[in-house]
Amino acid sequence: MLHRLAIAPLLLATALTVPAGTAHGDRCSGVRVPGSEYSVSTCLADLTTTGTTKTGHTDEEDWKGLVAENTVTPSGVPGVQIDGYFPDTSTTNTDHGWNHDSQFVIRLPKNWNGGLVVAGPPGTRKQYANDQIISDQVLAKGYAYAATDKGNTGDELYKDGDRLGDAIMEWHRRVTELTVAAKKVTDRHYGRPPRATYAAGLSAGGYLVRWQLEHHPELYTGGIDWNALTFTKEGSLLTTLPPALRAFPRFAKGDQAAHDEMIAAGYPKGSEKQWGYHYLKQWDLLQRVVREEVDPGYDGDRQGGTPFCPAGTGPSCDTDYDFASRPESVHRAVERISLTGGIQRPLISIQGTLDAMTPPAAFGDVYDRMVTEAGRAPLHRYVYVPGGTHTDGLVAIDKDAYKPMLPSFVAAFGELETWTRPTTRS
């Protein structure tokens, strides 16, 4: 069921900043995270990116390209930041020189509103990826915030784990692990547990939100996802990306039939100016990374496939990948990481109408139908954001046609608070 909201742009500035009030004390060092292998805590004058970029408590490269040009985010939120990692054997995350995966960040604002927001990063990014689009926004409202790197990062995440799908399944385990730990941290730090806990995420991070609400409703009050990736047993990216990889090179040469193939594959009319970027930066890479995670035998001993291989060049070319014809073991691996639609807590999904990475017809619309078929429609509000692209950094490609989605996320989060307030009031 499509839930249409009239979402007006908000001023993402100091109007959202929490005013000075009662402090929770000056406890800065020694904040412990249950289950972690290592952590370090620091008092900061500003937990938002305005402050953390100056003190080295974020990584600007991690959130680069996720906001539109000239976006002003909230600032001026003092509190405690905890950085650390849980036990893990993989080493793809090099932040802080730790060379250790399952890194996390937890932020505890001085003026706490009693809530907690937990997030995982989009794509192959790390724990600071959501710092501008989620952390800054919710910290300014008084929420504690926690984020994980999902347990593996980078373009070779498929090397983590033993079974098909292990690396992606770890993503969910790490979100659950951090949520449990962050709840205990807030309880110890503030003297009471969170009155409300929300999961939030963009793209792959949105996929994590949906999974948590399907599998661990006991941990959350609700969730919000933004242009969420949706793995289904029918293949998801493994069925939407190969048609784009085959058609785009011909489209770029002016082939109208190739354009029609792209539209037929679900890529929305009006998103054409983004296609070149996605082809070079995301479509080919993500096809190979995800396919290697669930179907490493497709290209034999080669790991990660052959970048940008032309269509028709061989049985191991990802451009020619045909998920339907792959062995049963591959289908079982994809089913293992697939969503069901069986959410058990309120969820708001915002979906850009011109998203060319997780296009509505193949992702947002599909999950909305899955929720309805699972009998959970009353728990789902699905919001189209006209002109929205996969990430707000893409708005610069055509500022007349494309619109930032961050204001819509902020508005939808406010609606989620109102929606869930009767069950979360302390």
C-alpha positions in Angstrom: 0.0 0.0 0.0 1.5 3.3 -1.1 1.3 5.9 1.7 1.7 9.3 0.1 2.9 12.2 2.3 3.1 15.8 1.6 6.7 16.3 2.5 7.9 19.9 2.5 11.6 20.8 2.6 12.8 21.6 6.1 15.5 24.0 7.2 18.3 21.6 8.3 20.1 24.2 10.4 20.4 25.3 14.0 16.6 25.3 14.4 16.9 21.6 15.1 19.7 22.0 17.6 18.8 20.9 21.2 19.1 23.8 23.5 21.3 23.7 26.6 19.8 22.0 29.5 20.4 19.5 32.2 23.8 17.7 31.8 24.3 14.0 32.4 27.6 14.7 34.0 31.2 15.0 32.8 31.9 11.3 32.4 34.1 11.1 29.3 36.7 8.4 29.6 36.0 4.9 30.7 32.6 4.4 29.0 32.5 0.7 28.3 30.7 -1.1 25.5 29.6 -4.6 26.6 31.0 -7.3 24.3 33.5 -5.1 22.6 37.1 -6.1 22.3 38.4 -2.5 22.5 36.9 1.0 22.9 37.9 4.5 23.7 35.6 7.3 24.8 36.1 11.0 24.6 34.1 14.1 25.6 33.5 16.4 22.5 32.2 19.9 22.3 30.3 18.9 19.2 29.3 15.4 18.2 28.1 16.5 14.8 30.2 16.5 11.7 30.8 20.3 12.2 32.8 19.3 15.3 34.1 15.8 14.5 35.7 16.8 11.2 37.9 19.1 13.3 38.8 16.6 16.0 39.2 13.6 13.8 36.2 11.7 15.2 34.7 11.1 11.8 36.0 10.3 8.2 34.7 12.7 5.6 35.6 10.2 2.8 33.1 7.8 4.3 30.2 10.2 3.8 31.4 12.0 0.7 28.7 12.3 -2.0 25.8 11.5 0.2 24.5 15.0 0.6 23.6 17.7 -1.9 25.9 20.7 -2.4 25.5 23.5 0.1 23.5 21.3 2.5 23.5 22.8 6.0 23.3 20.1 8.8 22.7 20.7 12.5 25.6 21.4 14.8 26.4 22.2 18.4 25.6 19.0 20.2 28.1 18.3 23.0 28.5 14.8 24.5 30.6 11.6 24.6 31.8 9.6 21.6 32.9 6.0 21.8 34.9 4.3 19.1 35.9 0.7 19.1 35.4 -2.8 17.7 33.9 -6.1 18.6 35.8 -9.4 18.3 36.3 -10.3 14.6 38.9 -12.0 12.4 38.7 -9.9 9.2 40.7 -6.8 8.7 39.2 -4.8 5.8 38.5 -1.7 8.0 41.7 0.3 8.5 40.2 3.2 10.4 42.3 4.5 13.3 45.1 2.1 12.2 43.3 -0.7 13.9 43.0 -2.9 10.8 40.1 -4.6 12.4 36.5 -5.1 11.3 33.3 -4.8 13.3 34.2 -1.2 14.2 31.5 1.0 15.7 30.8 4.5 16.9 28.4 5.4 19.7 27.5 9.0 20.4 25.8 10.1 23.7 24.5 13.7 23.6 24.7 15.7 26.8 21.0 16.6 26.5 19.5 13.1 25.9 15.8 12.8 24.9 15.7 9.2 26.0 15.9 7.6 22.5 18.4 5.7 20.5 19.0 5.4 16.7 21.1 2.6 15.2 22.4 2.5 11.7 24.5 0.5 9.3 26.3 2.1 6.2 25.3 2.0 2.6 27.3 0.0 0.1 30.8 -0.9 1.1 31.3 2.1 3.3 32.2 2.2 7.0 30.7 3.3 10.3 30.9 7.0 9.7 29.0 6.9 6.4 25.7 8.1 7.9 27.3 10.9 10.0 25.7 13.8 8.0 22.5 12.2 6.8 21.5 10.4 10.0 23.8 11.0 12.9 23.7 14.8 12.7 20.0 14.9 12.3 19.1 12.7 15.2 21.7 14.0 17.6 20.2 17.4 17.2 16.9 16.1 18.4 18.6 14.6 21.5 18.9 10.9 20.4 21.9 8.7 21.2 23.3 7.3 18.0 25.2 4.1 17.2 26.6 2.8 13.9 28.5 -0.2 12.7 30.7 -1.0 9.7 28.6 -4.2 9.2 31.6 -6.4 9.9 33.3 -6.1 6.5 34.0 -3.2 4.1 35.4 -2.5 0.7 35.2 -4.0 -2.7 36.3 -7.5 -1.6 33.9 -8.1 1.3 33.1 -11.5 -0.3 36.4 -12.8 1.1 34.9 -12.7 4.6 33.2 -15.9 5.8 33.1 -19.5 4.7 29.5 -20.3 3.4 27.8 -18.6 0.5 26.2 -15.4 1.9 28.2 -15.4 5.1 29.6 -11.8 4.6 26.1 -10.4 4.1 24.6 -12.4 6.9 27.3 -10.9 9.2 25.9 -7.5 8.4 22.7 -8.4 10.3 24.5 -10.0 13.2 26.6 -6.9 13.7 23.6 -4.6 13.7 21.9 -6.8 16.3 25.1 -7.0 18.3 25.5 -3.2 18.4 21.9 -2.5 19.2 22.0 -4.8 22.2 25.3 -3.2 23.4 24.2 0.4 22.7 21.0 -0.1 24.8 23.2 -1.2 27.7 25.6 1.7 27.2 22.7 4.2 27.4 21.3 2.5 30.4 24.6 2.7 32.3 25.5 6.2 31.1 22.1 7.9 31.7 20.7 5.7 34.4 17.8 4.3 32.4 17.3 2.3 29.1 16.1 4.0 25.9 12.4 4.6 25.8 12.5 4.2 22.0 15.0 2.6 19.7 14.8 3.1 15.9 16.8 1.5 13.1 17.6 3.8 10.2 19.6 3.4 6.9 20.2 4.3 3.3 20.5 1.7 0.5 22.2 -1.4 2.0 21.7 0.3 5.3 17.9 0.3 4.6 18.1 -3.4 3.8 19.5 -3.9 7.3 16.6 -1.9 8.8 14.1 -4.2 7.1 15.9 -7.3 8.2 16.0 -6.2 11.8 12.3 -5.4 12.0 11.5 -8.8 10.4 13.8 -10.8 12.7 14.5 -8.8 15.9 11.4 -6.8 16.7 12.1 -7.1 20.4 15.0 -4.6 20.0 13.2 -1.8 18.1 10.3 0.6 18.4 10.3 1.1 14.6 12.5 1.9 11.6 13.0 4.1 8.6 14.7 3.2 5.3 15.8 5.3 2.4 16.1 3.9 -1.1 16.6 0.5 0.5 18.3 -2.4 -1.2 15.9 -5.4 -1.2 17.3 -8.9 -1.6 14.6 -11.4 -2.6 14.8 -15.0 -3.6 14.1 -13.9 -7.2 17.5 -12.3 -7.3 17.3 -8.6 -6.7 20.4 -6.9 -7.9 21.5 -10.0 -9.7 18.5 -9.6 -12.0 18.3 -5.8 -12.3 22.0 -5.1 -12.9 22.9 -7.4 -15.8 20.3 -5.8 -18.2 21.7 -2.4 -17.4 25.3 -3.6 -18.0 24.2 -5.0 -21.4 22.1 -2.1 -22.5 24.0 1.0 -21.3 27.0 0.8 -23.6 24.6 0.8 -26.6 22.5 3.5 -25.1 25.6 5.7 -24.7 26.1 5.4 -28.5 22.5 6.5 -29.2 20.7 3.2 -29.5 17.0 3.8 -28.9 16.3 0.1 -28.5 18.8 0.0 -25.6 17.0 2.9 -23.9 13.8 1.0 -24.1 15.5 -2.1 -22.6 16.6 0.0 -19.7 13.1 1.3 -19.1 11.7 -2.2 -19.4 14.2 -3.4 -16.8 12.7 -0.9 -14.3 15.1 2.1 -14.6 12.8 5.2 -14.4 12.3 7.6 -17.2 14.0 10.9 -16.3 17.0 9.1 -14.6 19.0 8.8 -17.8 21.5 11.5 -16.9 22.6 9.3 -13.9 23.2 6.2 -15.9 26.7 6.9 -16.9 27.8 7.6 -13.3 26.1 4.4 -12.1 27.6 2.3 -14.9 31.1 3.5 -14.1 30.9 3.6 -10.3 28.3 1.2 -9.1 26.4 -1.1 -11.4 29.4 -3.2 -12.6 31.1 -3.2 -9.2 28.1 -4.2 -7.2 27.1 -6.9 -9.7 30.5 -8.5 -9.4 30.8 -8.1 -5.6 27.3 -9.5 -4.8 27.6 -12.2 -7.4 31.0 -13.3 -6.0 29.4 -13.5 -2.5 26.6 -15.9 -3.5 27.9 -17.4 -6.7 31.8 -17.6 -6.7 31.8 -20.5 -9.1 30.4 -18.5 -11.9 33.8 -17.2 -12.9 35.9 -20.1 -11.8 39.0 -19.3 -9.8 38.8 -15.6 -10.6 37.7 -13.5 -7.7 35.4 -10.6 -8.3 34.8 -11.1 -12.0 36.1 -9.2 -15.0 35.3 -5.4 -14.8 33.2 -4.1 -17.7 33.4 -7.2 -19.8 31.4 -6.7 -23.0 28.3 -8.7 -23.5 28.7 -12.1 -25.2 32.4 -12.4 -24.3 32.1 -15.7 -22.3 30.2 -17.7 -19.8 32.0 -16.0 -16.8 31.2 -12.4 -17.8 28.9 -10.7 -15.3 27.3 -8.7 -18.0 25.8 -11.9 -19.3 24.8 -13.2 -15.8 21.5 -15.1 -15.7 20.5 -15.8 -12.2 17.5 -18.0 -13.1 19.8 -20.6 -14.7 22.3 -20.8 -11.9 22.6 -23.9 -9.7 20.3 -24.6 -6.7 23.1 -23.8 -4.3 23.2 -20.2 -5.6 19.4 -19.8 -5.2 19.6 -21.2 -1.7 22.3 -18.6 -0.8 20.2 -15.8 -2.2 17.2 -17.0 -0.3 19.3 -17.1 2.9 19.9 -13.3 2.7 16.5 -12.4 1.4 13.7 -10.4 3.0 10.2 -11.7 3.6 8.2 -8.6 4.1 7.2 -9.9 7.6 8.0 -6.8 9.5 6.8 -6.7 13.1 7.4 -3.1 14.0 6.3 0.2 12.2 8.4 1.0 9.2 8.5 4.1 6.9 10.2 3.6 3.6 11.1 6.6 1.5 11.9 6.0 -2.2 13.2 8.4 -4.8 11.2 8.3 -8.0 14.3 8.8 -10.1 16.6 6.4 -8.2 18.7 4.5 -10.8 20.5 2.3 -8.3 17.5 0.7 -6.5 14.7 1.8 -8.9 11.2 1.9 -7.4 9.7 -0.7 -9.7 12.3 -3.3 -8.8 13.0 -2.4 -5.2 10.6 -0.1 -3.2 7.5 -1.3 -4.9 8.5 -4.9 -4.6 9.1 -4.7 -0.9 5.8 -2.8 -0.3 4.0 -5.7 -2.1 5.9 -8.2 0.0 4.8 -6.5 3.2 1.2 -6.5 2.1 1.4 -10.2 1.0 2.8 -11.0 4.5 -0.2 -9.4 6.1 1.8 -6.5 7.5 0.5 -3.6 5.5 -0.7 -1.6 8.6 2.9 -1.5 9.8 4.3 0.0 6.5 4.2 3.5 5.1 5.7 3.8 1.7 6.6 7.3 0.5 7.5 8.4 -3.0 9.9 11.4 -3.1 9.5 13.1 -6.5 12.9 13.7 -8.2 14.8 11.7 -5.6 18.0 10.0 -6.7 19.8 7.2 -5.0 22.1 9.6 -3.0 21.7 13.3 -2.7 25.2 13.9 -4.2 23.7 13.0 -7.6 21.4 16.0 -7.5 24.3 18.1 -9.0 23.9 16.2 -12.3 20.7 18.0 -13.0 19.5 20.4 -10.3 16.3 21.1 -12.1 15.1 17.5 -12.4 16.7 16.0 -9.3 15.8 16.9 -5.7 17.6 16.1 -2.4 15.9 13.5 -0.2 17.4 14.5 3.1 14.6 16.9 4.0 12.1 14.0 3.3 14.1 11.7 5.6 14.0 14.3 8.4 10.2 14.8 7.9 9.6 11.0 7.7 11.6 10.4 10.9 9.4 13.0 12.6 6.3 11.1 11.4 7.8 7.9 12.7 8.2 9.5 16.1 4.6 10.6 16.1 3.3 7.2 14.8 5.1 5.2 17.5 4.8 7.7 20.4 1.7 6.1 22.1 3.7 2.8 22.6 7.0 4.4 23.6 5.9 7.2 26.1 7.7 6.6 29.4 
